[in-house]
Amino acid sequence: MPLLLDVLRHGEAESAGPGGDASRALSPAGRRAMKELAASLMTEGWRPDRIFSSPLLRARQTAEIVREGTSAAPGIDQLDELLAEGEPAEVLAALRAHHAVTGHVLLVTHQPLAGRLAGLLTGEEPGFSPGTLVRIECATGLGPGRGRVVHVIEPKTARL
């Protein structure tokens, strides 16, 4: 069975406050954009088998918003390897360790990791503005150069 990997950069976030970068929440525009993305995915009958999120607040909020509209959605697992500074090869190793190498998997992460991960899998780095989802099909298994981009969804909500 092939792997469909949805790599989603978190939605637009507020500026860092007293809690620092880790506690940055989604902005109102970021929340709206993620709700619109969720609605668009639902019209496709989207339902991932697994959902993994970076531990940072804005990524967890993004994952929860997108998950909310999915019937019988799986829980959200935290994956420290999805932090912005993470290494793409370590993400692949973590997915293998969690037995998430087939089916449909959502990863909610940050830049520059999102682009670097897509680049490792496909040989090209698509743009990842906040709220962008890139679907990568890995028909022959999870590994460098084994994927191809099959769908890109850019956020529709304009910045305030």
Z-matrix of the N, CA and C atoms (Angstrom, degrees):
N
C 1 1.447
C 2 1.534 1 108.78
N 3 1.312 2 118.18 1 133.67
C 4 1.461 3 120.42 2 -179.76
C 5 1.529 4 111.79 3 -74.29
N 6 1.309 5 114.78 4 171.21
C 7 1.456 6 121.99 5 176.55
C 8 1.521 7 108.86 6 -112.14
N 9 1.332 8 116.63 7 127.88
C 10 1.459 9 122.50 8 168.18
C 11 1.516 10 106.00 9 -104.08
N 12 1.313 11 116.01 10 119.25
C 13 1.454 12 121.80 11 -176.23
C 14 1.526 13 108.66 12 -114.96
N 15 1.329 14 116.25 13 113.01
C 16 1.452 15 121.40 14 175.72
C 17 1.524 16 107.54 15 -93.72
N 18 1.327 17 116.15 16 113.17
C 19 1.458 18 121.90 17 178.04
C 20 1.526 19 106.40 18 -100.63
N 21 1.322 20 116.16 19 115.52
C 22 1.460 21 122.36 20 -175.00
C 23 1.522 22 109.71 21 -119.20
N 24 1.334 23 115.64 22 120.79
C 25 1.459 24 118.99 23 171.86
C 26 1.519 25 107.19 24 -79.45
N 27 1.318 26 116.97 25 135.48
C 28 1.467 27 121.36 26 -179.74
C 29 1.524 28 110.95 27 -50.57
N 30 1.315 29 115.51 28 157.88
C 31 1.454 30 120.75 29 177.87
C 32 1.515 31 112.35 30 -69.99
N 33 1.325 32 115.08 31 170.26
C 34 1.467 33 121.13 32 179.37
C 35 1.522 34 109.44 33 -54.46
N 36 1.333 35 115.87 34 135.60
C 37 1.465 36 121.15 35 -176.06
C 38 1.521 37 111.58 36 -116.94
N 39 1.318 38 114.07 37 160.80
C 40 1.458 39 121.84 38 173.98
C 41 1.525 40 109.44 39 -67.11
N 42 1.318 41 116.21 40 164.48
C 43 1.464 42 121.23 41 173.49
C 44 1.522 43 108.97 42 -68.12
N 45 1.316 44 116.09 43 156.59
C 46 1.465 45 120.73 44 178.94
C 47 1.522 46 109.73 45 -64.76
N 48 1.305 47 115.24 46 137.51
C 49 1.462 48 121.60 47 178.08
C 50 1.513 49 110.02 48 -113.56
N 51 1.323 50 116.92 49 -154.71
C 52 1.461 51 120.86 50 -178.46
C 53 1.530 52 113.43 51 -61.14
N 54 1.324 53 117.15 52 -27.45
C 55 1.463 54 120.85 53 -179.65
C 56 1.516 55 113.64 54 -79.67
N 57 1.333 56 117.34 55 -4.65
C 58 1.462 57 120.96 56 178.65
C 59 1.515 58 112.61 57 81.06
N 60 1.309 59 114.53 58 -173.83
C 61 1.464 60 121.96 59 -174.67
C 62 1.527 61 113.05 60 -60.15
N 63 1.317 62 117.53 61 -39.52
C 64 1.467 63 120.93 62 -175.46
C 65 1.525 64 112.71 63 -62.44
N 66 1.349 65 117.19 64 -25.83
C 67 1.469 66 119.93 65 -176.29
C 68 1.523 67 112.93 66 -100.41
N 69 1.336 68 117.85 67 11.03
C 70 1.469 69 119.79 68 178.46
C 71 1.526 70 109.63 69 -66.54
N 72 1.326 71 115.83 70 126.23
C 73 1.469 72 122.00 71 179.25
C 74 1.526 73 109.61 72 -94.16
N 75 1.321 74 115.90 73 164.75
C 76 1.460 75 119.90 74 173.29
C 77 1.521 76 109.67 75 -64.54
N 78 1.312 77 115.88 76 144.50
C 79 1.465 78 121.24 77 174.46
C 80 1.527 79 107.80 78 -77.25
N 81 1.341 80 118.05 79 165.68
C 82 1.469 81 119.30 80 174.93
C 83 1.532 82 111.80 81 -55.98
N 84 1.333 83 117.39 82 -41.10
C 85 1.471 84 119.83 83 178.07
C 86 1.530 85 110.65 84 -65.32
N 87 1.325 86 116.68 85 -37.79
C 88 1.467 87 120.39 86 177.79
C 89 1.522 88 111.83 87 -64.30
N 90 1.322 89 116.75 88 -40.91
C 91 1.474 90 120.38 89 177.01
C 92 1.528 91 110.89 90 -62.95
N 93 1.336 92 116.23 91 -45.22
C 94 1.468 93 119.71 92 179.55
C 95 1.529 94 110.69 93 -61.34
N 96 1.310 95 116.50 94 -44.48
C 97 1.470 96 119.93 95 -179.33
C 98 1.521 97 111.38 96 -62.44
N 99 1.330 98 117.39 97 -38.25
C 100 1.467 99 119.82 98 -179.68
C 101 1.528 100 111.11 99 -72.34
N 102 1.328 101 117.13 100 -33.04
C 103 1.473 102 119.99 101 175.31
C 104 1.525 103 110.04 102 -67.29
N 105 1.335 104 116.94 103 -38.45
C 106 1.465 105 120.27 104 176.44
C 107 1.526 106 110.99 105 -66.34
N 108 1.321 107 116.40 106 -40.52
C 109 1.468 108 119.74 107 176.61
C 110 1.522 109 109.85 108 -61.13
N 111 1.324 110 117.12 109 -45.93
C 112 1.464 111 121.10 110 179.71
C 113 1.525 112 110.93 111 -58.86
N 114 1.337 113 117.09 112 -43.57
C 115 1.466 114 120.68 113 179.20
C 116 1.526 115 110.68 114 -63.10
N 117 1.312 116 117.07 115 -40.99
C 118 1.461 117 121.21 116 178.40
C 119 1.526 118 111.06 117 -64.07
N 120 1.319 119 116.50 118 -43.15
C 121 1.462 120 120.24 119 179.34
C 122 1.528 121 110.97 120 -64.44
N 123 1.334 122 116.50 121 -37.41
C 124 1.468 123 120.06 122 -179.12
C 125 1.521 124 111.03 123 -64.52
N 126 1.335 125 118.08 124 -34.35
C 127 1.467 126 119.87 125 178.71
C 128 1.522 127 110.95 126 -66.14
N 129 1.336 128 117.10 127 -22.26
C 130 1.471 129 122.10 128 176.49
C 131 1.532 130 111.82 129 -85.11
N 132 1.347 131 116.69 130 -6.50
C 133 1.458 132 119.24 131 -174.58
C 134 1.521 133 112.01 132 76.32
N 135 1.321 134 116.29 133 26.66
C 136 1.454 135 123.27 134 -176.84
C 137 1.519 136 111.46 135 -62.76
N 138 1.310 137 115.75 136 131.72
C 139 1.461 138 121.36 137 175.27
C 140 1.515 139 108.76 138 -157.45
N 141 1.333 140 116.77 139 100.60
C 142 1.466 141 118.74 140 179.11
C 143 1.526 142 111.00 141 -73.10
N 144 1.316 143 114.40 142 153.96
C 145 1.463 144 120.35 143 175.62
C 146 1.526 145 111.43 144 -80.99
N 147 1.332 146 115.21 145 -30.51
C 148 1.468 147 121.55 146 -179.18
C 149 1.525 148 109.04 147 -140.77
N 150 1.328 149 116.11 148 148.10
C 151 1.461 150 122.10 149 175.32
C 152 1.521 151 107.52 150 -130.88
N 153 1.333 152 115.06 151 127.26
C 154 1.461 153 121.50 152 176.65
C 155 1.523 154 107.96 153 -123.52
N 156 1.337 155 116.07 154 141.07
C 157 1.462 156 121.07 155 -179.69
C 158 1.518 157 110.03 156 -133.75
N 159 1.311 158 114.67 157 148.82
C 160 1.464 159 121.62 158 166.71
C 161 1.525 160 107.11 159 -58.97
N 162 1.325 161 117.81 160 154.47
C 163 1.466 162 119.59 161 178.39
C 164 1.527 163 114.86 162 -75.25
N 165 1.336 164 118.58 163 -8.87
C 166 1.460 165 119.88 164 -177.44
C 167 1.526 166 111.08 165 -72.18
N 168 1.334 167 116.09 166 146.10
C 169 1.456 168 122.59 167 -172.75
C 170 1.522 169 113.09 168 -53.03
N 171 1.319 170 118.74 169 -48.56
C 172 1.467 171 120.98 170 -176.07
C 173 1.524 172 112.15 171 -63.27
N 174 1.319 173 117.77 172 -32.75
C 175 1.469 174 121.13 173 176.91
C 176 1.527 175 110.18 174 -72.90
N 177 1.333 176 117.14 175 -42.76
C 178 1.470 177 120.12 176 178.66
C 179 1.524 178 110.61 177 -62.95
N 180 1.341 179 117.02 178 -41.14
C 181 1.469 180 120.10 179 178.30
C 182 1.526 181 110.41 180 -63.54
N 183 1.319 182 117.28 181 -41.84
C 184 1.467 183 121.34 182 178.37
C 185 1.524 184 110.17 183 -60.06
N 186 1.324 185 116.39 184 -47.77
C 187 1.468 186 120.53 185 -179.47
C 188 1.522 187 111.08 186 -60.10
N 189 1.320 188 116.89 187 -42.43
C 190 1.468 189 120.52 188 -178.27
C 191 1.526 190 111.49 189 -66.57
N 192 1.320 191 117.55 190 -42.96
C 193 1.466 192 120.65 191 179.69
C 194 1.531 193 110.12 192 -62.09
N 195 1.309 194 117.04 193 -45.74
C 196 1.467 195 120.42 194 -178.24
C 197 1.528 196 110.27 195 -67.58
N 198 1.315 197 116.63 196 -36.07
C 199 1.472 198 121.67 197 -178.97
C 200 1.531 199 111.98 198 -70.79
N 201 1.327 200 117.83 199 -33.60
C 202 1.470 201 122.21 200 -172.87
C 203 1.517 202 114.16 201 -53.76
N 204 1.318 203 117.89 202 -37.48
C 205 1.450 204 119.84 203 -176.25
C 206 1.514 205 115.02 204 -85.28
N 207 1.311 206 117.18 205 1.60
C 208 1.459 207 121.00 206 -176.05
C 209 1.521 208 110.44 207 -96.28
N 210 1.320 209 116.67 208 125.32
C 211 1.456 210 118.81 209 178.17
C 212 1.526 211 109.54 210 -70.83
N 213 1.308 212 115.45 211 139.14
C 214 1.467 213 122.11 212 179.43
C 215 1.527 214 111.82 213 53.04
N 216 1.328 215 115.94 214 40.55
C 217 1.461 216 120.50 215 -178.63
C 218 1.525 217 110.75 216 -70.39
N 219 1.323 218 115.99 217 147.17
C 220 1.463 219 118.72 218 175.96
C 221 1.526 220 110.07 219 -73.15
N 222 1.320 221 115.85 220 165.42
C 223 1.459 222 119.86 221 174.57
C 224 1.521 223 110.38 222 -69.63
N 225 1.309 224 115.20 223 172.16
C 226 1.460 225 121.24 224 179.68
C 227 1.517 226 108.28 225 -105.33
N 228 1.320 227 116.15 226 122.03
C 229 1.459 228 121.80 227 177.32
C 230 1.520 229 109.57 228 -98.98
N 231 1.321 230 116.24 229 135.93
C 232 1.457 231 121.29 230 176.98
C 233 1.522 232 109.02 231 -80.35
N 234 1.320 233 116.17 232 137.58
C 235 1.459 234 121.56 233 179.17
C 236 1.528 235 107.63 234 -134.47
N 237 1.327 236 116.71 235 105.31
C 238 1.460 237 121.36 236 -177.82
C 239 1.523 238 112.34 237 -59.93
N 240 1.312 239 117.50 238 -25.91
C 241 1.469 240 121.58 239 179.84
C 242 1.529 241 112.06 240 -65.06
N 243 1.352 242 117.89 241 -12.50
C 244 1.466 243 121.49 242 -179.04
C 245 1.527 244 113.72 243 -88.76
N 246 1.328 245 117.59 244 7.21
C 247 1.462 246 120.13 245 174.61
C 248 1.520 247 109.54 246 -65.49
N 249 1.318 248 116.65 247 155.79
C 250 1.474 249 122.67 248 -174.38
C 251 1.522 250 113.31 249 -52.85
N 252 1.309 251 117.03 250 -37.59
C 253 1.465 252 121.51 251 -176.30
C 254 1.524 253 112.56 252 -86.29
N 255 1.318 254 117.63 253 2.01
C 256 1.463 255 121.57 254 -177.30
C 257 1.520 256 112.48 255 -62.17
N 258 1.307 257 113.99 256 161.15
C 259 1.463 258 121.23 257 177.74
C 260 1.529 259 109.33 258 -99.14
N 261 1.325 260 117.68 259 130.89
C 262 1.465 261 120.29 260 -179.94
C 263 1.536 262 113.31 261 -53.38
N 264 1.318 263 117.98 262 -40.69
C 265 1.466 264 120.43 263 -179.94
C 266 1.528 265 111.17 264 -62.75
N 267 1.334 266 116.63 265 -33.53
C 268 1.464 267 120.10 266 178.04
C 269 1.526 268 111.24 267 -71.13
N 270 1.327 269 117.56 268 -32.39
C 271 1.462 270 120.99 269 175.14
C 272 1.527 271 109.07 270 -63.80
N 273 1.334 272 116.99 271 -45.59
C 274 1.469 273 120.06 272 179.28
C 275 1.521 274 110.58 273 -60.99
N 276 1.337 275 117.14 274 -42.37
C 277 1.466 276 120.62 275 178.62
C 278 1.529 277 110.83 276 -62.89
N 279 1.337 278 117.09 277 -40.43
C 280 1.466 279 120.60 278 178.97
C 281 1.526 280 111.05 279 -65.80
N 282 1.324 281 117.54 280 -39.86
C 283 1.472 282 120.08 281 177.21
C 284 1.529 283 110.44 282 -62.70
N 285 1.310 284 116.50 283 -41.48
C 286 1.471 285 119.23 284 176.85
C 287 1.528 286 110.45 285 -62.83
N 288 1.312 287 117.15 286 -43.84
C 289 1.469 288 121.41 287 -179.53
C 290 1.526 289 111.60 288 -62.05
N 291 1.334 290 117.12 289 -30.06
C 292 1.468 291 121.91 290 178.67
C 293 1.536 292 111.91 291 -93.94
N 294 1.314 293 117.26 292 10.17
C 295 1.469 294 123.07 293 179.12
C 296 1.526 295 111.55 294 55.29
N 297 1.339 296 115.74 295 40.27
C 298 1.462 297 121.77 296 -179.85
C 299 1.525 298 109.08 297 -111.71
N 300 1.326 299 115.86 298 61.07
C 301 1.468 300 120.69 299 -175.92
C 302 1.530 301 112.72 300 -116.38
N 303 1.317 302 117.04 301 -0.28
C 304 1.461 303 121.74 302 174.67
C 305 1.524 304 107.89 303 -137.80
N 306 1.313 305 116.06 304 168.17
C 307 1.464 306 120.23 305 179.31
C 308 1.509 307 111.49 306 85.61
N 309 1.330 308 115.80 307 -147.67
C 310 1.465 309 122.60 308 -175.78
C 311 1.520 310 107.85 309 -124.19
N 312 1.323 311 116.08 310 117.77
C 313 1.463 312 122.19 311 -174.58
C 314 1.523 313 109.78 312 -123.43
N 315 1.333 314 116.79 313 135.12
C 316 1.457 315 123.03 314 174.40
C 317 1.519 316 108.70 315 -106.15
N 318 1.339 317 115.85 316 130.63
C 319 1.459 318 122.74 317 173.59
C 320 1.523 319 107.93 318 -117.23
N 321 1.329 320 118.23 319 122.73
C 322 1.458 321 121.96 320 176.53
C 323 1.520 322 106.93 321 -106.69
N 324 1.335 323 115.40 322 118.14
C 325 1.452 324 120.46 323 -169.71
C 326 1.522 325 111.16 324 -143.80
N 327 1.311 326 116.51 325 -159.13
C 328 1.459 327 124.88 326 -173.17
C 329 1.525 328 109.55 327 -132.77
N 330 1.334 329 114.68 328 168.73
C 331 1.457 330 120.83 329 168.13
C 332 1.528 331 107.26 330 -90.73
N 333 1.299 332 119.78 331 145.37
C 334 1.457 333 127.07 332 9.75
C 335 1.531 334 114.68 333 -89.58
N 336 1.348 335 117.27 334 -1.20
C 337 1.466 336 118.69 335 -175.77
C 338 1.525 337 112.60 336 -59.35
N 339 1.326 338 118.77 337 -42.12
C 340 1.467 339 120.58 338 -177.28
C 341 1.524 340 110.57 339 -55.14
N 342 1.319 341 116.77 340 -50.00
C 343 1.459 342 120.40 341 -179.70
C 344 1.519 343 112.76 342 -65.87
N 345 1.314 344 116.32 343 -40.82
C 346 1.473 345 119.95 344 -179.97
C 347 1.526 346 111.21 345 -66.25
N 348 1.337 347 117.45 346 -38.05
C 349 1.463 348 121.38 347 177.97
C 350 1.522 349 110.52 348 -65.47
N 351 1.340 350 116.24 349 -47.26
C 352 1.468 351 119.56 350 177.33
C 353 1.523 352 110.19 351 -60.29
N 354 1.326 353 117.04 352 -39.78
C 355 1.457 354 121.06 353 178.44
C 356 1.517 355 112.58 354 -62.86
N 357 1.315 356 117.22 355 -41.77
C 358 1.469 357 120.38 356 178.38
C 359 1.520 358 110.84 357 -63.22
N 360 1.328 359 116.65 358 -41.87
C 361 1.465 360 120.38 359 -176.30
C 362 1.525 361 113.55 360 -76.41
N 363 1.344 362 116.74 361 -33.01
C 364 1.472 363 119.65 362 -171.30
C 365 1.526 364 114.91 363 -116.67
N 366 1.329 365 117.21 364 -15.52
C 367 1.451 366 119.94 365 -176.25
C 368 1.513 367 113.29 366 87.20
N 369 1.333 368 117.83 367 -0.16
C 370 1.467 369 121.36 368 177.29
C 371 1.520 370 108.71 369 -140.01
N 372 1.317 371 115.53 370 145.78
C 373 1.460 372 120.35 371 -179.55
C 374 1.521 373 109.95 372 -105.26
N 375 1.328 374 117.99 373 102.28
C 376 1.470 375 119.61 374 177.20
C 377 1.520 376 110.00 375 -71.29
N 378 1.320 377 116.48 376 160.64
C 379 1.460 378 120.51 377 176.61
C 380 1.523 379 110.49 378 -70.51
N 381 1.302 380 116.42 379 145.06
C 382 1.462 381 121.55 380 179.69
C 383 1.518 382 109.81 381 -132.58
N 384 1.327 383 117.03 382 75.82
C 385 1.459 384 118.19 383 172.21
C 386 1.530 385 106.90 384 -70.24
N 387 1.341 386 118.13 385 162.39
C 388 1.468 387 118.81 386 -179.84
C 389 1.529 388 111.59 387 -53.34
N 390 1.332 389 115.68 388 133.37
C 391 1.452 390 121.69 389 178.06
C 392 1.519 391 115.21 390 86.13
N 393 1.325 392 118.39 391 4.66
C 394 1.464 393 121.39 392 179.86
C 395 1.525 394 110.35 393 -82.72
N 396 1.337 395 115.44 394 135.31
C 397 1.464 396 122.48 395 174.79
C 398 1.520 397 108.32 396 -112.75
N 399 1.328 398 115.88 397 129.50
C 400 1.460 399 122.04 398 175.13
C 401 1.527 400 107.47 399 -119.76
N 402 1.335 401 115.72 400 120.88
C 403 1.465 402 120.98 401 178.43
C 404 1.526 403 108.55 402 -94.91
N 405 1.322 404 114.37 403 126.29
C 406 1.460 405 121.67 404 -179.22
C 407 1.524 406 107.90 405 -117.72
N 408 1.313 407 115.67 406 126.27
C 409 1.460 408 120.86 407 176.28
C 410 1.522 409 108.11 408 -96.84
N 411 1.319 410 115.70 409 125.64
C 412 1.462 411 122.29 410 176.76
C 413 1.536 412 106.36 411 -114.18
N 414 1.330 413 115.75 412 83.61
C 415 1.466 414 121.05 413 -173.70
C 416 1.522 415 112.93 414 -70.72
N 417 1.330 416 116.91 415 -26.46
C 418 1.467 417 119.56 416 -176.44
C 419 1.520 418 111.97 417 -110.59
N 420 1.311 419 116.97 418 19.52
C 421 1.455 420 120.41 419 177.57
C 422 1.517 421 112.28 420 110.92
N 423 1.304 422 114.91 421 166.18
C 424 1.459 423 122.88 422 -177.33
C 425 1.516 424 109.76 423 -84.28
N 426 1.320 425 116.67 424 115.99
C 427 1.453 426 119.93 425 177.89
C 428 1.511 427 111.85 426 178.35
N 429 1.322 428 116.38 427 164.97
C 430 1.462 429 120.83 428 -179.87
C 431 1.523 430 112.07 429 -54.52
N 432 1.328 431 115.37 430 132.09
C 433 1.453 432 121.27 431 177.00
C 434 1.517 433 115.81 432 72.49
N 435 1.311 434 118.04 433 6.24
C 436 1.466 435 121.08 434 -177.18
C 437 1.526 436 114.17 435 -95.94
N 438 1.324 437 117.36 436 -0.95
C 439 1.455 438 119.91 437 -175.93
C 440 1.510 439 112.57 438 -111.14
N 441 1.330 440 114.17 439 165.31
C 442 1.464 441 120.52 440 172.73
C 443 1.520 442 107.28 441 -144.26
N 444 1.326 443 115.01 442 141.34
C 445 1.462 444 120.52 443 178.91
C 446 1.523 445 107.83 444 -72.88
N 447 1.334 446 116.32 445 126.43
C 448 1.461 447 120.64 446 -179.72
C 449 1.530 448 112.92 447 -115.65
N 450 1.335 449 116.98 448 -12.12
C 451 1.463 450 119.44 449 -178.26
C 452 1.524 451 108.87 450 -163.38
N 453 1.332 452 116.12 451 138.37
C 454 1.463 453 121.60 452 175.25
C 455 1.524 454 107.15 453 -132.03
N 456 1.319 455 115.90 454 131.43
C 457 1.461 456 121.10 455 176.21
C 458 1.522 457 107.47 456 -122.64
N 459 1.322 458 115.77 457 118.15
C 460 1.466 459 122.71 458 176.09
C 461 1.518 460 108.27 459 -93.92
N 462 1.329 461 117.64 460 148.58
C 463 1.474 462 119.24 461 178.10
C 464 1.515 463 110.84 462 -65.56
N 465 1.336 464 116.11 463 144.51
C 466 1.458 465 121.85 464 -177.84
C 467 1.521 466 112.36 465 -97.30
N 468 1.315 467 117.98 466 -26.43
C 469 1.450 468 120.73 467 -175.67
C 470 1.523 469 109.52 468 -71.95
N 471 1.302 470 115.93 469 127.27
C 472 1.463 471 120.87 470 178.72
C 473 1.531 472 109.69 471 -73.92
N 474 1.293 473 114.99 472 151.35
C 475 1.464 474 120.47 473 176.53
C 476 1.521 475 109.09 474 -66.94
N 477 1.310 476 115.43 475 145.81
C 478 1.479 477 120.04 476 177.42
C 479 1.514 478 109.96 477 -83.61
